[in-house]
Amino acid sequence: MPIAKQIKPIRKRRKVKKSSLRYVVINGEYRRYPDGRLVAQNTPKGREWYWMQTLLMADRQEWICGICHSDTTMNCWARNGVTFQHGDGRGMAGARRTDDINAPGNCAAHWDCNSQLGSKRISNQ
């Protein structure tokens, strides 16, 4: 009878996961990409940051809608809802989208105005 060879298990080396070179997560709130874009994380902290960005933008605009430019009071904004209007929408231009309030085209808008605008860009900003 032949002598049985000792079978050794094959050691598989696990690859060490590298950190992403595409973006850096800041405080669990948003991602900063190398080109300077800021995109909110889908976490409770990220949603809070996104909402605060929206309110800061609305306050900076003196609560005037960035789409219809109507001079409305805070009660009207609360009734219609204030939303974040992106200059580059989330559709085909989603790769260029940024949640930075200083980016061109980004503004605070009424919920109704933003939903009627859809994926069209605002050209006069």
C-alpha atoms as one frame of an Amber mdcrd trajectory, in Angstrom:
protein
   0.000   0.000   0.000   1.263   3.425  -0.850   1.966   5.821   1.951  -0.710
   8.512   2.167   0.575  11.960   1.460  -0.113  14.522   4.059  -2.579  16.989
   2.626  -2.006  20.511   3.837  -4.818  23.029   3.632  -4.205  25.831   1.191
  -3.801  29.066   3.066  -5.752  31.826   1.484  -4.471  35.252   2.220  -7.148
  37.827   2.621  -6.618  41.031   0.795  -6.403  44.010   3.065  -9.155  46.444
   2.158  -7.783  49.781   1.166  -9.556  52.993   1.926 -11.388  54.497  -1.012
  -9.365  56.830  -3.163 -12.507  58.238  -4.705 -13.783  60.212  -1.732 -13.282
  60.958   1.924 -16.151  60.714   4.417 -16.240  63.727   6.731 -17.765  63.108
  10.207 -20.168  60.549   8.733 -22.155  63.464   7.259 -20.964  63.914   3.693
 -18.432  62.713   1.146 -15.806  65.037  -0.309 -14.645  64.017  -3.787 -11.251
  65.014  -5.243 -12.925  67.513  -7.593 -14.416  69.370  -4.593 -17.976  68.065
  -4.725 -19.826  67.440  -1.463 -22.495  64.724  -1.363 -24.556  63.935   1.730
 -24.336  60.440   3.181 -27.500  58.366   3.545 -27.198  58.268   7.341 -29.033
  60.156  10.098 -26.060  62.537  10.395 -25.978  62.990   6.625 -29.672  63.744
   6.405 -29.351  66.293   9.239 -26.419  67.949   7.453 -28.403  68.061   4.189
 -31.404  69.656   5.954 -29.166  72.235   7.640 -27.612  73.082   4.250 -31.116
  73.625   2.871 -32.093  75.922   5.742 -28.816  77.871   5.489 -29.459  78.397
   1.785 -33.047  79.523   2.399 -31.884  81.951   5.065 -29.151  83.282   2.766
 -31.794  83.836   0.058 -33.929  85.670   2.640 -36.593  82.974   2.214 -37.233
  83.877  -1.443 -37.769  80.882  -3.736 -34.844  80.378  -6.126 -37.141  79.226
  -8.950 -40.284  81.393  -8.902 -38.604  84.293  -7.008 -41.771  84.955  -5.032
 -41.391  86.932  -1.847 -42.981  84.576   0.636 -43.103  84.470   4.397 -41.732
  81.702   6.547 -45.265  80.362   7.135 -45.722  79.879   3.397 -42.403  78.017
   3.221 -43.469  75.779   6.073 -46.755  75.027   4.311 -45.248  74.369   0.874
 -42.035  72.874   2.190 -38.519  74.053   1.476 -36.334  71.820  -0.688 -32.789
  71.775  -2.022 -32.739  72.577  -5.747 -29.612  71.188  -7.456 -28.137  73.012
 -10.433 -27.081  69.640 -11.828 -29.920  67.237 -11.208 -29.712  63.689  -9.970
 -30.572  62.150 -13.356 -28.136  62.101 -16.260 -26.005  64.789 -14.594 -25.876
  62.904 -11.296 -22.125  62.446 -11.557 -21.630  66.217 -11.355 -24.175  66.767
  -8.572 -22.980  68.510  -5.436 -24.767  69.356  -2.200 -22.576  72.400  -1.559
 -24.609  75.568  -0.993 -21.982  77.667  -2.802 -22.130  75.652  -6.032 -23.609
  77.444  -9.055 -27.259  76.634  -9.659 -27.960  75.282  -6.173 -30.712  77.116
  -4.335 -33.565  76.642  -1.890 -36.994  76.359  -3.485 -40.625  75.610  -2.729
 -41.567  71.953  -2.907 -44.129  72.691  -5.635 -41.709  74.745  -7.752 -38.979
  72.124  -7.455 -41.277  69.261  -8.426 -42.672  71.200 -11.424 -39.150  71.998
 -12.618 -38.299  68.311 -12.655 -34.898  67.496 -14.142 -34.561  70.734 -16.108
 -31.691  73.033 -15.256 -32.078  76.628 -14.164 -30.264  78.600 -16.841 -30.467
  82.097 -15.349 -28.198  81.428 -12.342
